[in-house]
Amino acid sequence: MKRILILLFILTAGISAAIARDGLNQHLSPEEFRAKQQAFITEKADLTKNEAAKFFPVYFELQDKKKALNDKAWKWINKGKDEKTTDEQYDDIMQKVYDARIKSDELDKEYYQRFKKILSPKKIYLVQRAEMRFHRELVKSAHNKGDNPQPPRGKR
C-alpha cells in the first residue's frame, strides 16, 4: 500500500511539473496555478487553515526540487536527439535519467516523513487523491476547451 501511495505521489508530482513547464494552462501564471492547486487540494483533503499553512510550503518545496530533477532529465533526453549520438552516449544519458528518477523517488520518501509530522497518513492520502483529481480535471478541461482550459471546480 505504501508503494502504491508513493507511486501515485510521484506520478502526480511529475504531471504537475510537466503541466506547469509545458504551459498547458497558459493563461495561469505559476503563482496562479499553485494558488488554484492549493485551494483545490485544501478543499478536497479537508485541510484546516493551520494544516494548509504548515503543509504547502513543504509540499511546494518538494515540487520545486522534483521539477529541477525533471528538467535535468529532459536536458539529458534532448541530448539524445542528435543523430550522431553513440550507444555509449545513449547509455550515459539513460543512466543519468534513471538516476534523476531514483533521486525523485528518494525525495518523495524523505518528504513523506516530513509530511507525517504535519498531517496524518489519511490526510496525506487525501492530498494525493485531490492532487490527482486536480490534474485529471485540468487535463480534461484543456482537452474539452482547446486553448482555454479551466481549473477544476467543486466536488464530483
C-alpha positions in Angstrom: 0.0 0.0 0.0 2.9 2.4 0.9 4.5 1.7 -2.5 1.2 2.5 -4.3 0.8 5.8 -2.4 4.4 6.7 -3.2 4.0 5.8 -6.8 0.8 7.8 -7.1 2.6 10.8 -5.4 5.4 10.5 -7.9 3.1 10.4 -10.9 1.0 13.3 -9.8 4.1 15.4 -9.0 5.5 14.6 -12.4 2.3 15.6 -14.1 2.1 18.8 -12.2 5.7 19.7 -13.1 5.0 18.8 -16.8 1.8 20.8 -16.9 3.4 23.8 -15.3 6.5 23.6 -17.5 4.8 22.9 -20.8 2.3 25.7 -20.3 -0.8 23.5 -20.8 -2.8 26.1 -18.8 -1.2 29.0 -20.5 -3.4 31.8 -19.1 -2.3 31.0 -15.5 1.0 32.1 -14.1 2.9 29.6 -12.0 1.7 31.5 -8.9 -1.9 31.4 -10.0 -1.6 27.7 -10.8 -0.2 27.0 -7.4 -2.9 29.0 -5.7 -5.6 27.2 -7.5 -3.9 23.8 -6.8 -3.6 24.7 -3.1 -7.2 25.8 -2.9 -8.5 22.7 -4.6 -6.3 20.3 -2.5 -7.2 22.1 0.7 -10.9 21.7 0.0 -10.8 18.1 -1.2 -8.4 16.9 1.5 -10.4 18.9 4.1 -7.3 20.6 5.4 -7.7 23.1 8.2 -6.1 26.6 7.6 -3.4 25.7 10.1 -2.7 22.4 8.4 -2.6 24.0 5.0 -0.3 26.8 6.2 2.2 24.3 7.5 1.8 21.7 4.7 2.0 23.7 1.5 5.4 25.4 1.9 6.9 21.9 2.4 4.8 20.5 -0.4 5.9 23.2 -2.9 9.5 22.9 -1.8 9.3 19.2 -2.8 7.6 20.1 -6.1 10.4 22.6 -6.9 13.1 20.0 -6.2 11.4 17.4 -8.3 10.9 19.9 -11.1 14.6 20.6 -11.1 15.4 16.9 -11.4 12.8 16.5 -14.1 14.3 19.5 -16.0 17.8 17.8 -15.8 16.4 14.5 -17.1 14.8 16.3 -20.0 18.0 18.1 -20.7 19.7 14.7 -21.0 16.9 13.3 -23.1 17.2 16.2 -25.5 20.9 15.5 -25.9 20.0 12.1 -27.5 18.2 13.8 -30.4 21.4 14.3 -32.2 21.7 11.5 -34.9 25.4 11.2 -34.2 24.8 10.1 -30.7 26.7 6.9 -30.0 25.5 3.9 -28.0 27.9 4.8 -25.2 26.4 8.3 -25.1 22.9 6.9 -25.1 23.9 4.6 -22.2 25.2 7.6 -20.3 22.1 9.6 -21.0 19.8 6.8 -19.8 21.9 6.2 -16.6 21.5 9.9 -15.8 17.8 9.9 -16.5 17.3 6.8 -14.2 19.5 8.4 -11.5 17.2 11.5 -11.6 14.1 9.3 -11.3 15.7 7.5 -8.3 16.6 10.8 -6.7 13.0 11.9 -7.2 11.7 8.7 -5.6 14.1 9.3 -2.7 12.8 12.8 -2.3 9.2 11.5 -2.2 10.1 9.1 0.6 12.0 11.8 2.5 9.2 14.3 2.2 6.6 11.7 3.1 8.3 11.5 6.5 8.2 15.3 6.8 4.5 15.4 5.7 3.7 12.9 8.5 5.0 15.5 11.0 2.3 17.9 9.7 -0.6 15.7 8.6 -2.0 12.3 9.4 -1.4 9.5 6.9 -5.1 9.6 6.0 -4.8 13.4 5.2 -1.7 12.7 3.1 -3.6 10.1 1.2 -6.5 12.6 0.7 -4.0 15.2 -0.5 -2.6 12.7 -3.1 -6.1 11.9 -4.3 -7.0 15.5 -4.5 -3.8 16.3 -6.4 -4.6 13.6 -8.9 -8.1 14.8 -9.4 -6.9 18.4 -9.9 -4.6 17.3 -12.7 -7.1 15.0 -14.2 -9.7 17.8 -14.3 -7.2 20.3 -15.6 -6.2 18.0 -18.5 -9.8 17.1 -19.2 -10.7 20.8 -19.2 -7.8 21.6 -21.6 -8.8 18.8 -23.9 -12.5 19.8 -23.9 -12.0 23.5 -24.2 -9.0 23.6 -26.6 -6.8 26.6 -25.9 -8.9 27.9 -22.9 -8.5 25.3 -20.1 -10.2 26.0 -16.8 -9.1 24.8 -13.4 -11.3 22.1 -11.8 -14.4 23.2 -9.9 -16.3 21.7 -7.0 -16.8 18.1 -5.9 -17.9 15.5 -8.4 
